[in-house]
Amino acid sequence: MNPESDIREKPYSCEVCGSCFKQKQNLVIHIRTHTGEKPYSCKLCGCSFTQKQNLCSHMRTHTGEKPHSCEVCGFSFILKQNLLNHIRTHTGEKPYSCEVCGSCFLQKQNLVRHMRTHTGEKPNSCKVCSSSFTTKQNLIIHMRKHTGEKQFSCEICDCSFASKHYLIIHRLTHTGEKPHSCDVCGSSFKQKQHLVIHMRTHTGDKPYSCKICGSSFTQKHNLANHMLTHTGEKPHSCEVCGFSFKQKQHLVSHMRTHTGEKPYTCEVCGSSFTTKQNLVIHMRKHTGEKPYTCEVCGTSFSSKQYLIIHMRNHTGEKPYTCEVCGSSFSSKQYLIIHMRNHTGEKPYSCEVCGSFFKMKKHLVVHIQTHKC
């Protein structure tokens, strides 16, 4: 465009930033973004605004007036712009496109937030701990961690949450509703994000990659856990015995070895387990399921760990070595049993005669001698 033509069309320019406007009134309003002036105040709550129109819209939050209604579903809105955005949920229109990845959005503001995932920009910073966020709303929710504020309460169980979003998700635990379904296998999920992650099991998509070794992961937190294998960091420590763990969940499971807690119970035989995964593996004894198959000899196993140990029979690998005599073993459990030859430990005792045994299977055989 010709600069002279542009000056004629927008003759009013800001002396601070150079922005140009067609009308003098628009320049006056713009100048307030630099001066911070907000001349229009609400007499009910004291909020101030740069424009009279914004004050009028704000007053409707007090009166409850929603003059803009959707002709399709009847929903009403305080602002006409909010109605226009809502209409797009019916038409499917997403007029704002990302030039980087092609994602489309209903609102320009959503596109602005999305662009920060590409630029890495996090303009909203916490003054308490310096954490940064892409949106002001996420910062507000974060600040409640410092203040302890939980203003969203569940009507059923009185649990409270820092954001309305967390409350909505929590309510599903009462209703059992799982509104997000997989089109491929039919699995359902409470949260849309969980469905997104699940879909990667079908597509094979692993968007989070390790810059050190190239390993890829379906979830960001899995990558974070993986990075600890490079740093050797184990930030979660047991206060009882001092053992350290890479993941907090591993520490939680470990603590049950001290408390004796076994919260996961088999409905078939009543056996209890410290972790849900151990219960899943145990259930396969009842169902006969063996989903992990050796590609060398065709033997199948109920858990991936059993398959890994078995594969060492083919590779000859024995990664667990006795520090006393140098003997090596294919699994940690075999090394533990072997160490009892050196320590003399016999942890399995017969309740009938008091005899002790190094291995549980030896005790089981012994007990049969009392039944004869």
C-alpha positions as CSV (number, residue, x, y, z in Angstrom):
1,M,0.0,0.0,0.0
2,N,1.1,3.5,-0.8
3,P,2.3,5.2,2.4
4,E,0.7,8.5,1.4
5,S,-2.7,6.7,0.8
6,D,-2.3,5.0,4.2
7,I,-1.8,8.4,6.0
8,R,-4.9,9.8,4.3
9,E,-7.0,6.7,5.3
10,K,-5.7,6.7,8.9
11,P,-4.6,10.3,9.7
12,Y,-4.5,9.9,13.5
13,S,-1.3,8.3,14.8
14,C,0.0,7.4,18.2
15,E,3.1,9.2,19.3
16,V,4.2,6.4,21.6
17,C,4.0,3.3,19.3
18,G,3.1,4.7,15.9
19,S,-0.2,2.9,15.5
20,C,-2.6,4.7,13.1
21,F,-6.4,5.2,13.3
22,K,-9.2,6.4,11.0
23,Q,-11.0,8.2,13.8
24,K,-9.7,10.5,16.5
25,Q,-11.9,8.8,19.1
26,N,-10.1,5.4,18.4
27,L,-6.8,7.1,19.0
28,V,-8.0,8.5,22.3
29,I,-9.1,5.0,23.4
30,H,-5.8,3.5,22.2
31,I,-3.7,6.1,24.2
32,R,-5.3,4.7,27.4
33,T,-3.4,1.4,26.8
34,H,-0.2,3.4,27.4
35,T,-1.4,5.7,30.2
36,G,-3.4,3.0,32.0
37,E,-6.4,5.4,32.3
38,K,-9.8,3.7,32.9
39,P,-12.4,6.5,33.1
40,Y,-15.5,4.4,33.2
41,S,-16.2,2.8,36.6
42,C,-18.8,0.4,37.9
43,K,-20.7,1.9,40.8
44,L,-21.6,-1.6,42.2
45,C,-18.1,-3.2,42.4
46,G,-15.6,-0.5,41.5
47,C,-14.2,-2.2,38.3
48,S,-12.9,0.3,35.8
49,F,-12.8,0.2,32.0
50,T,-11.2,2.1,29.1
51,Q,-14.4,2.3,27.1
52,K,-18.0,3.0,28.0
53,Q,-19.1,0.0,25.9
54,N,-17.0,-2.3,28.1
55,L,-18.7,-0.9,31.2
56,C,-22.1,-1.5,29.7
57,S,-21.2,-5.2,29.0
58,H,-19.8,-5.5,32.5
59,M,-23.0,-4.2,34.1
60,R,-24.8,-7.2,32.6
61,T,-22.8,-9.5,35.0
62,H,-24.7,-7.7,37.8
63,T,-28.2,-7.6,36.1
64,G,-27.9,-11.1,34.6
65,E,-29.0,-9.7,31.2
66,K,-28.0,-11.8,28.2
67,P,-29.4,-10.0,25.2
68,H,-27.7,-12.1,22.5
69,S,-29.4,-15.4,21.9
70,C,-28.5,-18.4,19.6
71,E,-31.3,-19.2,17.1
72,V,-30.2,-22.8,17.0
73,C,-30.0,-23.9,20.6
74,G,-31.3,-21.0,22.6
75,F,-28.2,-20.3,24.6
76,S,-27.8,-16.6,25.5
77,F,-24.7,-14.4,25.9
78,I,-23.8,-11.1,27.4
79,L,-21.6,-10.1,24.4
80,K,-22.4,-10.3,20.7
81,Q,-18.9,-11.5,20.1
82,N,-19.5,-14.5,22.4
83,L,-22.6,-15.4,20.4
84,L,-20.6,-15.2,17.2
85,N,-18.0,-17.5,18.6
86,H,-20.7,-19.9,19.9
87,I,-22.4,-20.0,16.5
88,R,-19.2,-21.6,15.1
89,T,-19.8,-24.7,17.3
90,H,-22.9,-25.3,15.2
91,T,-21.4,-24.4,11.8
92,G,-18.0,-26.0,12.4
93,E,-16.3,-22.9,11.2
94,K,-12.7,-22.4,12.5
95,P,-11.5,-19.2,10.7
96,Y,-8.2,-18.8,12.5
97,S,-5.4,-21.1,11.2
98,C,-1.9,-21.7,12.5
99,E,0.7,-21.1,9.8
100,V,3.1,-23.5,11.4
101,C,1.1,-26.7,11.8
102,G,-2.3,-25.9,10.2
103,S,-4.4,-26.3,13.3
104,C,-7.6,-24.2,13.2
105,F,-9.5,-22.4,16.0
106,L,-12.8,-20.8,16.6
107,Q,-11.4,-17.7,18.2
108,K,-8.3,-15.5,17.5
109,Q,-7.3,-15.6,21.1
110,N,-7.2,-19.4,21.0
111,L,-4.8,-19.2,18.0
112,V,-2.6,-16.7,19.9
113,R,-2.4,-19.2,22.9
114,H,-1.6,-22.1,20.5
115,M,1.2,-20.2,18.8
116,R,3.0,-20.1,22.2
117,T,3.3,-23.9,21.9
118,H,5.6,-23.3,18.9
119,T,7.4,-20.2,20.2
120,G,7.8,-21.5,23.8
121,E,6.6,-18.1,25.0
122,K,5.2,-18.1,28.6
123,P,4.4,-14.4,29.3
124,N,2.5,-15.0,32.5
125,S,4.9,-15.4,35.5
126,C,4.3,-16.3,39.1
127,K,5.8,-13.7,41.5
128,V,6.1,-16.3,44.2
129,C,8.0,-19.2,42.6
130,S,8.8,-17.8,39.1
131,S,6.9,-20.5,37.2
132,S,5.7,-19.3,33.8
133,F,2.5,-20.1,31.9
134,T,1.2,-19.6,28.4
135,T,-2.2,-18.2,29.6
136,K,-3.3,-15.8,32.4
137,Q,-5.9,-18.3,33.4
138,N,-3.3,-21.0,34.1
139,L,-1.4,-18.6,36.2
140,I,-4.5,-17.8,38.2
141,I,-5.1,-21.5,38.8
142,H,-1.4,-22.0,39.8
143,M,-1.6,-19.1,42.3
144,R,-4.2,-21.1,44.2
145,K,-1.5,-23.6,45.1
146,H,0.2,-20.9,47.0
147,T,-2.9,-19.4,48.6
148,G,-4.6,-22.8,49.2
149,E,-7.8,-21.4,47.7
150,K,-10.1,-24.1,46.3
151,Q,-13.3,-22.3,45.4
152,F,-15.0,-25.1,43.3
153,S,-16.7,-27.7,45.6
154,C,-18.3,-31.0,44.8
155,E,-22.0,-31.1,45.9
156,I,-21.8,-34.8,46.5
157,C,-18.6,-35.4,48.6
158,D,-17.5,-31.8,49.5
159,C,-14.1,-32.2,47.8
160,S,-12.8,-28.9,46.6
161,F,-10.7,-27.9,43.6
162,A,-8.6,-25.0,42.4
163,S,-10.3,-24.9,39.0
164,K,-13.8,-25.6,37.6
165,H,-12.2,-28.0,35.0
166,Y,-10.8,-30.2,37.8
167,L,-14.3,-30.2,39.5
168,I,-16.0,-31.3,36.2
169,I,-13.5,-34.2,35.9
170,H,-14.0,-35.2,39.5
171,R,-17.8,-35.3,39.1
172,L,-17.4,-38.2,36.6
173,T,-16.0,-40.4,39.5
174,H,-19.6,-40.2,40.9
175,T,-21.5,-40.7,37.7
176,G,-19.1,-43.2,36.2
177,E,-19.5,-41.4,32.9
178,K,-16.8,-41.7,30.3
179,P,-17.8,-39.4,27.5
180,H,-14.8,-39.7,25.3
181,S,-14.8,-42.9,23.2
182,C,-12.1,-44.4,20.8
183,D,-13.5,-44.9,17.3
184,V,-11.0,-47.8,16.7
185,C,-11.5,-50.1,19.7
186,G,-14.4,-48.6,21.6
187,S,-12.5,-47.8,24.8
188,S,-13.9,-44.9,26.8
189,F,-12.3,-42.2,28.9
190,K,-13.3,-39.5,31.4
191,Q,-11.0,-36.9,29.9
192,K,-10.4,-36.0,26.3
193,Q,-6.6,-35.8,26.9
194,H,-6.7,-39.5,28.0
195,L,-8.4,-40.4,24.7
196,V,-5.7,-38.4,22.7
197,I,-3.0,-40.3,24.5
198,H,-4.8,-43.6,24.0
199,M,-5.2,-43.0,20.2
200,R,-1.4,-43.0,20.0
201,T,-1.4,-46.7,20.8
202,H,-3.3,-47.2,17.5
203,T,-1.4,-44.6,15.4
204,G,2.1,-45.4,16.9
205,D,2.6,-41.6,17.3
206,K,5.3,-40.8,19.9
207,P,5.7,-37.0,19.8
208,Y,8.1,-36.7,22.8
209,S,11.7,-37.5,21.9
210,C,14.8,-37.7,24.0
211,K,17.5,-35.4,22.5
212,I,20.3,-37.6,24.0
213,C,19.4,-41.1,22.8
214,G,16.5,-40.6,20.4
215,S,14.0,-42.7,22.3
216,S,10.4,-41.5,21.8
217,F,7.4,-41.5,24.1
218,T,3.6,-41.1,23.9
219,Q,3.5,-38.8,26.9
220,K,5.6,-35.9,28.1
221,H,5.9,-37.2,31.7
222,N,7.2,-40.5,30.3
223,L,10.0,-38.6,28.6
224,A,10.7,-36.7,31.9
225,N,11.0,-40.1,33.7
226,H,13.2,-41.4,30.9
227,M,15.6,-38.4,31.2
228,L,16.4,-39.5,34.8
229,T,18.1,-42.6,33.3
230,H,20.6,-40.3,31.7
231,T,21.1,-38.0,34.8
232,G,20.9,-40.9,37.3
233,E,18.8,-38.6,39.5
234,K,16.4,-40.3,41.9
235,P,14.5,-37.5,43.6
236,H,12.0,-39.5,45.6
237,S,13.5,-41.0,48.8
238,C,12.0,-43.3,51.4
239,E,12.0,-41.8,54.9
240,V,12.1,-45.3,56.5
241,C,15.0,-47.0,54.8
242,G,16.6,-44.3,52.6
243,F,16.0,-46.1,49.2
244,S,15.6,-43.6,46.4
245,F,13.4,-43.8,43.3
246,K,13.1,-42.0,39.9
247,Q,9.3,-41.8,40.0
248,K,7.0,-40.8,42.9
249,Q,4.7,-43.7,42.1
250,H,7.5,-46.2,42.7
251,L,8.1,-44.6,46.1
252,V,4.4,-44.9,46.9
253,S,4.5,-48.6,45.9
254,H,7.7,-49.2,47.9
255,M,6.2,-47.6,51.1
256,R,3.7,-50.5,51.1
257,T,6.6,-52.9,51.8
258,H,6.9,-51.0,55.2
259,T,3.2,-50.5,55.9
260,G,2.1,-54.0,54.7
261,E,-0.7,-52.3,52.7
262,K,-2.0,-54.3,49.8
263,P,-4.9,-52.3,48.3
264,Y,-5.5,-54.3,45.2
265,T,-7.4,-57.5,45.8
266,C,-8.2,-60.4,43.4
267,E,-12.0,-61.0,43.2
268,V,-11.5,-64.6,42.3
269,C,-9.2,-65.9,45.1
270,G,-8.8,-63.0,47.5
271,S,-5.1,-62.5,47.0
272,S,-3.9,-59.0,47.6
273,F,-1.2,-56.9,45.9
274,T,0.8,-53.7,46.5
275,T,0.3,-52.5,42.9
276,K,-2.5,-52.6,40.4
277,Q,0.0,-54.0,37.8
278,N,0.8,-57.0,40.0
279,L,-3.0,-57.7,40.3
280,V,-3.3,-57.5,36.5
281,I,-0.5,-60.0,36.1
282,H,-2.0,-62.2,38.8
283,M,-5.4,-62.3,37.1
284,R,-3.8,-63.9,34.1
285,K,-3.3,-67.0,36.2
286,H,-7.1,-67.3,36.4
287,T,-7.8,-66.4,32.8
288,G,-4.8,-68.2,31.3
289,E,-3.9,-65.2,29.3
290,K,-0.2,-65.0,28.2
291,P,0.1,-62.0,25.9
292,Y,3.9,-61.9,25.7
293,T,5.4,-64.4,23.3
294,C,9.1,-65.2,22.6
295,E,9.9,-64.7,19.0
296,V,12.7,-67.3,19.2
297,C,10.9,-70.3,20.6
298,G,7.3,-69.3,20.8
299,T,6.9,-69.6,24.6
300,S,4.3,-67.2,26.0
301,F,4.3,-65.4,29.4
302,S,1.8,-63.6,31.5
303,S,4.1,-60.5,32.0
304,K,6.6,-58.6,29.9
305,Q,9.2,-59.0,32.7
306,Y,9.0,-62.8,32.5
307,L,9.6,-62.6,28.8
308,I,12.6,-60.3,29.3
309,I,14.1,-62.8,31.8
310,H,13.3,-65.7,29.5
311,M,15.0,-64.0,26.5
312,R,18.3,-64.2,28.5
313,N,18.2,-68.0,28.1
314,H,18.6,-67.3,24.4
315,T,21.1,-64.5,24.6
316,G,23.1,-65.9,27.5
317,E,22.9,-62.5,29.3
318,K,23.3,-62.7,33.1
319,P,23.3,-59.1,34.3
320,Y,23.1,-59.8,38.1
321,T,26.4,-60.7,39.7
322,C,27.1,-62.0,43.2
323,E,29.7,-59.7,44.9
324,V,30.8,-62.6,47.1
325,C,31.7,-65.4,44.6
326,G,31.2,-63.8,41.2
327,S,28.3,-66.0,40.1
328,S,26.0,-64.4,37.6
329,F,22.2,-64.8,37.1
330,S,19.6,-63.9,34.5
331,S,17.2,-62.3,37.1
332,K,17.5,-60.3,40.3
333,Q,15.3,-62.9,42.1
334,Y,17.8,-65.7,41.3
335,L,20.6,-63.6,42.7
336,I,18.6,-63.0,45.9
337,I,18.0,-66.7,46.3
338,H,21.7,-67.4,45.7
339,M,22.8,-64.9,48.3
340,R,21.1,-67.1,50.9
341,N,23.8,-69.7,50.3
342,H,26.3,-67.1,51.7
343,T,24.1,-65.5,54.4
344,G,22.5,-68.8,55.6
345,E,19.1,-67.0,55.5
346,K,16.0,-69.3,55.4
347,P,13.0,-67.0,55.3
348,Y,10.3,-69.7,54.8
349,S,9.3,-71.6,57.9
350,C,6.9,-74.5,58.4
351,E,4.1,-73.8,60.9
352,V,3.8,-77.5,61.8
353,C,7.4,-78.4,62.8
354,G,9.3,-75.1,62.6
355,S,11.7,-76.2,59.8
356,F,13.2,-73.3,57.7
357,F,13.8,-73.2,54.0
358,K,15.7,-70.9,51.6
359,M,13.0,-71.1,48.9
360,K,9.2,-71.1,49.1
361,K,8.9,-74.1,46.7
362,H,11.0,-76.2,49.1
363,L,8.6,-75.3,51.9
364,V,5.6,-76.3,49.8
365,V,7.2,-79.7,49.1
366,H,8.0,-80.1,52.8
367,I,4.4,-79.4,53.9
368,Q,3.2,-82.4,51.8
369,T,5.2,-84.7,54.2
370,H,2.9,-83.6,57.0
371,K,-0.2,-84.4,55.0
372,C,0.9,-88.0,54.2
